[in-house]
């Protein structure tokens, strides 16, 4: 069985396993609280090495990086 990260986190939550707060989006954000990590949801390994994990400190930077991921 292959799961996206967000799907696995939902299962963990159901069993009381703590997971970092997060959400799935497919477009622009309206607000963020502090620095964020933006992750492509793909069913392959090596996501970070392939540029699928990005970091942002501001809302503008986060939205720019989301666009980068969506346009790959």
N, C-alpha and C positions, 0 to 999 in steps of 0.2 A: 504494500500500500504506500503510495506517495502522497504526501501532504505539503501544502504550502505552510510557511512559518505561522501565519495568522490562524490557520486551521488547527495546527498542533497546539498553539497557545490556548485556543478555545477548549480543547479537550483537557489540557492541564488544569485550566480554571474549574472545569466541571468536577475534577477530582481533588480540588483544594490545593493544588500546587501553585505557589506564587509565580506570577509572570510579570514582566515590566508592562506598564501601561502603554497602549498603542492603539492604532486604528488603521484601517485601509482606506485609501483615497485613490481616485483616478483623475484628479484634476487639482486646481488651485486650492490652497488653504486660505482661510480667512483670518486665522490667528494661530499662534503657537505659544507655548509656555517654555521659554528657555531654549537651549540648544536641542536640536533634534537629529535623529538618524533616519535617513530615508533609504528604504530597502526595496529593491525589485523583488517581486514575488514570482520566483521561477522554480521549476522542478529539476534543477541541476546543481551539482556542487560547484564550488569555486566562484560563487557569486561576488565575493569581495574582490578577488583578483581580477575579475572581468569588469569591474567598475559598477557593480550593482548595489554597492553600499556607499552612500554619500552622507556627509555631515554638513549641517547648516546651523548658524548662530542666529540668523534673523529670518523674519517672514519672507522678505524679498529673496534672500539667498535660497531658502527652502523651496519657494515656488519656481525659481530658475532651475534648481537641480531636479525637481519633479519633472519639469518639461524635458530636461536632458534625458532622463530615464525613459519617459514615454515616447520619445522620438528616436530611440536606439533601434 
